[in-house]
Amino acid sequence: MVIVGGPSKPLELPAYAFVPGGKGVAGNSVGSVGDCQAMLEFAGKHGIGAEVEVIKMDYVNTAIERLEKNDVRYRFVINVAGSLGSAA
């Protein structure tokens, strides 16, 4: 088993399930470029997409408050288009 990223809860794994066949657990914080490409291809092939809540820059502080209250169902994506105003 390979764990990519960090689980939200500690993992409880039955040790004897890994003994036969020399199975093991490995981990990586992000995975390789090849791993990411394979994941994207798999997601595309099976119609899997990300469920996100798109927010504007002026909502970021509220988003952080919601994170602290565990009031978030999806990941936040910050839409930065136009956030620099006319200076861009």
Buried (B, 14 or more C-beta within 10 A) or exposed (E): EEEBEEEEEEEEEEEEEEEEEEEEEEEEEEBEEEEEEEEEEEEEEEEEEEEEEEBEEEBEEEBEEBEEEEEEEEEBEEEEEEEEEEEE
